[in-house]
Amino acid sequence: MTQNVSVWITVLFALLAANLPFLSRRLFLVIALKSPKNLATRFAELVVFYFVAGSLGLLLEQRLGQIAPQGWEFYAITGTLFVTFAFPGFIYRYLFKHHQ
């Protein structure tokens, strides 16, 4: 697998993972809740999915060779990028009218 393919897999997985808390009614896609998820629960899921997506990127980078050291700037940028990726799911969940 080339470096370009690894990068695109990571970006597409991050895009999917960032929207999952807003598209699913279950906690971490598995646990059925008695009451609907609130925004704080969705943000907590978002943080967990951020680390899952980061772990996938780290795994793919490790398979390609040496892992590059990262400073706080890397995590600040990837965190804001992940929140930006979550924007379509947030819009769908909180700003669209859902008819029941």
Buried (B, 14 or more C-beta within 10 A) or exposed (E): EEEEEBEEBBBEBBBBBBBBBBEBEEBEEEEEEEEEBEEEBBEBBBEEBBEBBBEBBBEBBEEEEEEEEEEEEEEEEBBEBBBEBBEBBBEEBEEEEEEE
